[in-house]
Amino acid sequence: MDKNKCITIIRSAVQKGSHPGPPEDDLFQPTSVIALFVFNKEVELLFIQKADVKGYPWANQMAFPGGHKDKTDFSTKDTALRELTEEMGINRKNVEVIGSLGHFQTINSKDIEAWVGIWNQKESINYDRSEISRVFQIPLKYLINLHKNKGFHRQVPNVMHLTYPYEDVQVWGVTAKILYHLIEILLKNN
């Protein structure tokens, strides 16, 4: 598919999609992530595998780059872009933010606002090895086919079954919820 047509589809899906809203109470800590599209030979999504740090609740988990909102962040969008620079060495000026996918809560009281962006790849990834063990660029076509083959399309699976295996890792938990929502809105608008 042509890159410009693909960007138009992504933009339309994110901007016209119905997304989950924030929680009604203040019991959740604000955090954010960014699902970053990369255009190589094919369209890919950028994922990180968290470092294997003893006592770290997300050790070895697959995730989108992101983190907790600091007092200096103007918004969760600002948080996602700051974290992207800190964790991946990707400058915010090289990312076109398309919009928000909405809010997703974790079992440990985090409210994650998920943003979608497109990275122009004007710099190399230089990830923080104290936080990240590996970086993956997973083809979107692979993820969509897996989503359909597992019977997820238009069926909200039990969270225990909501997994997206890739090579020797699995996307699961809240990252899988975000990915599920992103794929569903892309399928709806394509």
C-alpha positions in Angstrom: 0.0 0.0 0.0 1.2 3.5 -0.8 2.7 5.3 2.3 0.5 8.4 1.9 -2.7 6.3 1.5 -1.7 4.4 4.6 -1.1 7.6 6.6 -4.5 8.9 5.5 -6.2 5.6 6.8 -4.3 5.8 10.1 -5.1 9.5 10.6 -8.8 8.9 9.7 -9.1 5.9 12.0 -7.6 7.6 15.0 -9.3 11.0 14.6 -12.8 9.5 13.8 -12.6 6.5 16.1 -14.6 6.1 19.3 -12.0 5.8 22.1 -12.3 4.9 25.8 -12.5 7.9 28.1 -10.6 8.7 31.3 -11.6 7.1 34.6 -14.2 8.9 36.7 -12.1 9.2 39.8 -8.6 10.4 40.7 -7.4 7.0 42.0 -5.3 6.4 38.9 -1.8 7.8 38.2 -1.6 9.6 34.8 0.8 8.0 32.4 1.0 7.8 28.6 2.5 5.8 25.8 2.9 6.4 22.1 2.2 3.8 19.4 4.7 4.8 16.8 4.3 3.9 13.1 7.4 3.4 11.1 7.5 3.1 7.3 10.2 0.9 5.9 9.5 -1.7 3.2 6.2 -2.2 5.0 4.3 -0.4 7.8 5.5 -1.4 11.2 4.7 -0.5 14.8 7.6 0.2 17.3 7.6 -1.8 20.5 10.1 -2.1 23.4 10.8 -5.0 25.7 11.3 -3.6 29.2 14.6 -4.5 30.9 14.9 -7.5 33.2 15.3 -5.5 36.4 14.7 -7.3 39.7 11.6 -5.9 41.5 10.5 -3.9 38.4 6.8 -4.7 37.9 7.1 -4.5 34.1 10.3 -6.5 33.7 10.6 -8.2 30.3 7.1 -7.0 29.2 6.5 -5.8 25.7 5.2 -2.2 25.6 4.9 1.0 23.7 7.4 3.7 24.8 6.0 5.9 27.6 5.9 6.5 31.3 4.5 8.6 34.2 3.4 12.2 33.8 5.8 14.5 35.5 4.9 17.9 37.0 6.8 19.6 34.2 4.7 17.9 31.5 2.0 20.1 30.1 -0.2 17.1 29.0 0.0 13.3 28.6 0.9 14.0 25.0 3.9 15.9 26.2 4.7 13.0 28.6 4.6 10.5 25.7 7.0 12.6 23.6 9.4 13.3 26.5 9.5 9.6 27.4 10.1 8.7 23.7 13.1 11.0 23.7 14.4 9.7 27.1 13.9 6.0 26.4 14.5 5.8 22.7 16.6 8.9 21.7 13.8 9.9 19.2 13.4 13.7 19.0 9.8 14.9 19.3 10.3 17.2 16.2 10.7 14.0 14.1 7.3 12.6 15.2 3.9 13.6 13.8 1.4 13.0 16.6 -1.9 11.8 14.9 -4.1 11.8 18.0 -5.2 9.9 21.1 -6.5 6.4 21.2 -8.1 7.1 24.6 -7.5 5.8 28.1 -6.6 2.4 29.4 -6.3 1.4 33.0 -3.9 -1.1 34.6 -4.4 -3.4 37.6 -1.9 -1.3 39.5 -3.9 2.0 39.2 -2.3 3.6 36.2 -4.4 5.5 33.7 -2.5 5.3 30.3 -3.5 7.7 27.6 -2.3 6.1 24.4 -1.1 8.4 21.6 -0.4 7.5 18.0 2.4 9.0 16.0 4.4 8.6 12.8 8.2 8.7 13.1 10.2 10.1 10.1 13.3 8.1 11.1 15.7 11.1 10.8 17.8 9.7 13.7 18.8 6.3 14.8 17.2 4.6 17.8 19.5 5.0 20.8 17.5 3.3 23.6 18.2 3.5 27.3 19.6 0.0 28.2 18.8 0.5 31.9 15.0 0.6 31.0 14.8 -1.4 27.7 16.4 -4.7 26.7 15.3 -4.7 23.1 13.4 -2.8 20.4 11.0 -4.4 17.9 9.5 -3.1 14.8 6.6 -5.5 14.1 4.9 -5.4 10.7 1.3 -4.0 11.0 0.1 -6.6 8.4 1.4 -9.4 10.7 -0.4 -8.0 13.7 -3.7 -7.5 11.8 -3.5 -11.0 10.3 -2.8 -12.5 13.8 -5.7 -10.4 15.2 -8.1 -11.9 12.6 -6.7 -15.5 12.9 -7.1 -15.5 16.6 -10.8 -14.5 16.2 -10.4 -11.1 17.9 -12.0 -9.0 15.2 -15.3 -7.6 16.5 -15.0 -10.0 19.5 -13.6 -8.6 22.7 -11.5 -11.5 24.0 -11.0 -12.4 27.7 -7.9 -10.5 28.8 -6.1 -13.9 29.5 -6.5 -14.8 25.8 -5.6 -11.3 24.4 -2.0 -11.9 23.3 -0.1 -11.1 20.2 3.0 -13.4 20.0 5.9 -12.3 17.9 9.2 -14.2 17.6 10.2 -15.1 21.2 8.0 -12.6 23.0 4.3 -11.8 23.5 2.4 -8.6 23.7 -0.2 -8.9 26.5 -1.8 -7.0 29.3 -2.6 -3.3 28.8 -0.3 -3.1 25.8 -2.4 -5.8 24.1 -5.6 -3.9 25.0 -4.2 -0.8 23.3 -3.1 -2.8 20.3 -6.5 -4.5 20.1 -8.3 -1.1 20.0 -5.9 0.3 17.4 -6.3 -2.7 15.1 -10.1 -2.6 15.5 -10.4 1.1 14.6 -8.1 0.5 11.6 -10.2 -2.4 10.4 -13.4 -0.4 10.9 -12.1 2.5 8.8 -10.4 0.5 6.0 
